């Protein structure tokens, strides 16, 4: 089966690519890593203007969705340009609140979804099996925690910790806080939000891998050794071809999962995209030589993100188990 984007979806991707290229996301990401959020919020505003945060939100809450394929399209570009901030988390929170409304708990959706859809507010959250730390809790307007069948609005967060990816700042939500909903509706909404988080992360990983490949190919054409560009050497060609093949096999998995949103398909996309991006990062690091190890070199923004996304929302083993469960 072939999964091809239509003309409108491809134009959406091109417009986001052009917009993020002009936004200087590299500078915004470096500032975000240092705790300076203003440049990143400016990028966030551009994504909001493009309608990215309205994609998982139903029309009755001022969104345009739920549109899972368009969300995947957007997050490929988010990953390609290393956009900082709790972008996946905001989409996952919106998906959670929207599904909670479908289960009969409408008040949290009425209260929070319009501001999330417009980009006026951002959110981060913790979900079962996703780890106890919330991404960018110091920058998010809403900190949601879902555990033991309860959804709460956390009253704040503990000390911010730096992760392997300096742009992914982690903090534990403070316990307690306002109870927004409880019971089976929360459990169902958490499953739904986890699928959206995994899909967005898979698409983001694909974008990261594509950026790493593009930058490494460009470098291989410029870097000379023994009087020739290293890209002319057969071993380098084969290494880059392997990365390209893995990424191109990942693409239909991601968009296929966005089409079906079945647990097995989403899990397969998450695992495959994470491993493909990680493989691209390893190849990029090796072929860039010594400069690939330096944080001053812009490549590091994608190298560290590929590694961090590999374990986001559960390590690869967790998602392989879900692939098997989804196929069973």
Legacy VTK file of the C-alpha trace (Angstrom):
# vtk DataFile Version 3.0
C-alpha trace
ASCII
DATASET POLYDATA
POINTS 328 float
0.000 0.000 0.000
1.271 3.499 -0.841
0.844 6.491 1.433
1.217 9.684 -0.564
0.455 13.208 0.586
-2.007 15.199 -1.479
-1.173 18.577 -3.025
-2.551 20.555 -0.084
-0.541 18.554 2.444
2.656 18.937 0.426
2.074 22.679 0.167
1.548 22.788 3.944
4.937 21.111 4.412
6.635 23.517 2.005
5.130 26.557 3.718
6.261 25.350 7.151
9.731 24.624 5.803
10.016 28.137 4.360
8.636 29.740 7.498
10.943 27.860 9.870
13.964 28.469 7.629
13.323 32.206 7.923
12.757 31.955 11.695
16.390 31.040 12.546
15.413 28.106 14.724
19.073 27.287 15.433
19.499 30.539 17.350
16.157 30.014 19.081
17.152 26.499 20.142
20.504 27.639 21.522
18.758 30.388 23.490
16.173 27.912 24.777
18.963 25.637 25.994
20.260 28.547 28.085
16.814 29.180 29.587
16.003 32.157 27.348
12.548 31.464 25.989
11.716 34.615 24.026
13.190 33.523 20.633
11.576 30.113 20.973
8.219 31.673 21.784
8.525 33.726 18.610
8.953 30.498 16.630
6.022 29.049 18.568
3.895 32.019 17.485
4.692 31.327 13.845
3.683 27.693 14.227
0.449 28.819 15.873
-0.259 31.225 13.025
0.211 28.329 10.606
-2.446 26.370 12.517
-0.182 23.608 13.835
-1.644 23.553 17.342
-5.208 23.578 16.036
-4.688 20.284 14.174
-5.613 17.877 17.020
-8.439 20.098 18.319
-12.068 19.627 17.164
-13.857 22.557 15.572
-16.191 23.082 18.526
-13.150 24.081 20.590
-11.758 26.439 17.923
-9.561 23.860 16.243
-9.558 22.368 12.749
-9.222 18.680 13.576
-8.556 16.129 14.579
-6.164 15.886 11.607
-3.528 13.258 12.354
-1.888 13.173 8.901
-1.433 16.951 8.834
0.003 16.727 12.348
2.592 14.248 11.097
3.377 16.554 8.160
3.942 19.452 10.557
6.142 17.506 12.935
8.464 16.291 10.213
9.261 19.982 9.670
9.464 20.613 13.430
12.136 17.917 13.607
13.896 19.032 10.440
14.353 22.516 11.903
15.044 21.476 15.534
12.202 23.584 16.927
12.518 23.911 20.727
9.822 23.724 23.370
7.020 21.340 24.432
5.532 21.149 20.954
4.724 17.426 21.044
3.492 17.767 24.609
1.063 20.536 23.697
-0.398 18.424 20.894
-0.628 15.403 23.217
-2.356 17.498 25.889
-4.826 18.805 23.328
-5.552 15.272 22.120
-6.056 14.128 25.720
-8.508 16.925 26.541
-10.400 16.438 23.273
-10.824 12.716 23.894
-11.817 13.386 27.484
-14.646 15.527 26.106
-15.716 12.651 23.853
-15.873 10.462 26.973
-18.251 12.935 28.604
-15.793 15.083 30.610
-16.252 18.307 28.640
-15.341 20.992 31.164
-11.493 20.704 30.903
-11.790 20.853 27.094
-13.935 23.998 27.231
-11.523 25.575 29.662
-8.180 24.852 27.987
-8.543 23.733 24.364
-9.287 27.121 22.717
-6.089 28.666 24.100
-4.034 25.596 23.154
-5.462 25.579 19.614
-4.654 29.261 19.089
-1.152 28.983 20.511
-1.975 31.455 23.283
-1.036 28.742 25.791
1.394 25.843 25.774
1.236 22.645 27.781
3.425 19.865 29.035
2.358 16.628 30.640
3.399 13.332 32.113
1.673 10.101 31.116
1.909 6.587 32.577
5.012 4.703 31.343
6.315 7.960 29.885
8.511 8.852 32.844
8.023 11.146 35.863
9.613 14.252 34.323
7.798 16.856 32.228
9.498 18.563 29.301
9.969 22.341 29.605
7.714 22.708 32.613
9.402 26.044 33.320
8.138 27.412 29.992
4.718 25.742 29.699
1.517 27.480 30.761
-0.159 24.207 31.772
1.447 21.249 33.521
-0.828 18.220 33.361
-0.240 14.915 35.118
-2.130 11.709 34.421
-1.717 8.800 36.832
-3.879 6.227 38.592
-6.959 7.212 36.616
-6.700 10.890 37.579
-5.897 13.973 35.518
-4.522 16.899 37.524
-3.309 20.417 36.842
0.002 20.518 38.699
0.647 23.579 40.903
4.218 23.961 39.635
7.421 22.030 39.108
10.599 21.055 40.910
14.157 21.969 39.935
14.827 22.059 36.194
17.295 19.438 35.023
19.275 19.409 31.804
19.001 16.330 29.653
21.259 14.838 27.002
19.638 17.319 24.610
20.235 20.744 26.235
17.091 22.095 24.545
14.969 19.481 26.347
14.769 20.825 29.905
13.108 18.419 32.316
11.410 18.892 35.686
9.163 16.851 37.945
5.657 18.290 38.401
4.800 19.106 41.990
2.363 16.656 43.577
-1.269 17.469 44.143
-2.923 20.269 42.254
-6.422 20.664 40.879
-8.255 17.457 39.968
-9.653 17.905 36.459
-11.141 14.447 35.863
-10.964 10.880 37.117
-12.142 7.400 36.263
-12.319 5.324 33.058
-12.624 8.437 30.878
-9.137 9.499 31.931
-7.735 6.042 31.203
-9.203 6.103 27.692
-7.989 9.672 27.098
-4.472 8.739 28.224
-4.330 5.914 25.667
-5.467 8.335 22.982
-2.960 11.018 23.993
-0.129 8.496 24.108
-0.843 7.528 20.506
-0.769 11.175 19.406
2.440 11.802 21.350
4.073 8.767 19.759
2.949 9.768 16.261
4.206 13.341 16.636
7.509 12.089 18.073
7.904 9.596 15.223
7.354 12.355 12.663
9.728 14.641 14.547
12.358 11.880 14.573
11.942 11.421 10.825
12.525 15.152 10.341
15.620 15.022 12.555
16.999 12.122 10.531
16.374 13.930 7.247
18.150 17.043 8.526
21.134 14.987 9.656
21.333 13.293 6.258
21.079 16.585 4.342
23.795 18.218 6.437
26.088 15.211 6.187
25.709 14.946 2.404
26.526 18.655 2.075
29.591 18.238 4.281
30.768 15.147 2.373
30.727 17.185 -0.846
32.874 19.916 0.703
35.335 18.031 2.917
38.367 16.912 0.919
40.820 14.161 1.767
43.643 12.828 -0.392
42.724 15.502 -2.906
39.085 14.416 -3.346
35.759 15.138 -1.604
35.072 12.395 0.928
31.643 11.992 -0.665
33.337 10.442 -3.680
34.648 7.515 -1.612
32.642 4.321 -1.972
32.505 3.594 1.761
31.019 7.031 2.456
28.510 6.669 -0.385
27.358 3.309 0.963
27.009 4.649 4.506
24.879 7.578 3.366
22.832 5.351 1.049
22.019 3.073 3.987
20.791 6.078 5.997
18.668 7.279 3.069
17.063 3.870 2.545
16.144 3.563 6.234
14.610 7.030 6.289
12.667 6.439 3.087
11.259 3.188 4.492
10.324 5.090 7.654
8.321 7.750 5.823
5.393 5.514 4.728
5.279 3.907 8.164
4.830 7.308 9.792
2.163 8.512 7.391
0.503 5.105 7.345
0.253 5.232 11.138
-1.169 8.752 10.895
-3.824 7.420 8.530
-4.951 4.492 10.694
-3.935 5.593 14.238
-4.084 1.935 15.303
-1.841 1.011 18.268
0.319 -1.427 16.309
0.908 0.977 13.420
1.743 3.898 15.723
4.127 1.760 17.762
5.877 0.507 14.615
6.274 4.069 13.360
7.666 5.211 16.714
10.260 2.423 16.885
11.313 2.648 13.248
11.568 6.441 13.144
13.548 6.557 16.371
16.021 3.937 15.184
16.349 5.519 11.731
17.084 8.942 13.220
19.553 7.411 15.674
21.296 5.613 12.810
21.463 8.882 10.876
22.987 10.553 13.924
25.681 7.879 14.274
26.574 8.164 10.590
26.620 11.961 10.741
28.860 11.957 13.796
31.354 9.588 12.210
31.466 11.267 8.807
31.880 14.750 10.283
34.917 13.554 12.214
36.134 15.549 15.206
33.890 18.575 14.647
30.833 16.363 15.045
31.602 16.015 18.754
31.555 19.742 19.484
28.510 21.501 20.928
29.492 24.685 19.073
28.841 22.998 15.726
25.149 23.248 14.769
25.001 19.540 13.902
24.987 18.837 17.659
21.427 20.207 17.931
20.140 17.315 15.826
22.575 14.702 17.142
21.442 15.107 20.733
17.782 15.387 19.765
17.893 12.107 17.832
19.201 10.346 20.923
16.699 12.019 23.257
13.680 11.295 21.052
14.662 7.631 20.893
13.677 7.272 24.546
10.828 9.790 24.641
7.485 8.389 25.888
9.138 5.077 26.701
12.300 3.325 25.558
12.407 1.312 22.305
11.721 -1.921 24.196
8.377 -0.571 25.409
7.316 0.306 21.879
8.483 -3.018 20.454
6.229 -4.728 22.984
3.355 -2.565 21.746
4.118 -3.513 18.141
3.786 -7.177 19.085
0.650 -6.509 21.117
-0.881 -4.565 18.243
-0.150 -7.386 15.812
-1.481 -10.053 18.169
LINES 1 329
328 0 1 2 3 4 5 6 7 8 9 10 11 12 13 14 15 16 17 18 19 20 21 22 23 24 25 26 27 28 29 30 31 32 33 34 35 36 37 38 39 40 41 42 43 44 45 46 47 48 49 50 51 52 53 54 55 56 57 58 59 60 61 62 63 64 65 66 67 68 69 70 71 72 73 74 75 76 77 78 79 80 81 82 83 84 85 86 87 88 89 90 91 92 93 94 95 96 97 98 99 100 101 102 103 104 105 106 107 108 109 110 111 112 113 114 115 116 117 118 119 120 121 122 123 124 125 126 127 128 129 130 131 132 133 134 135 136 137 138 139 140 141 142 143 144 145 146 147 148 149 150 151 152 153 154 155 156 157 158 159 160 161 162 163 164 165 166 167 168 169 170 171 172 173 174 175 176 177 178 179 180 181 182 183 184 185 186 187 188 189 190 191 192 193 194 195 196 197 198 199 200 201 202 203 204 205 206 207 208 209 210 211 212 213 214 215 216 217 218 219 220 221 222 223 224 225 226 227 228 229 230 231 232 233 234 235 236 237 238 239 240 241 242 243 244 245 246 247 248 249 250 251 252 253 254 255 256 257 258 259 260 261 262 263 264 265 266 267 268 269 270 271 272 273 274 275 276 277 278 279 280 281 282 283 284 285 286 287 288 289 290 291 292 293 294 295 296 297 298 299 300 301 302 303 304 305 306 307 308 309 310 311 312 313 314 315 316 317 318 319 320 321 322 323 324 325 326 327
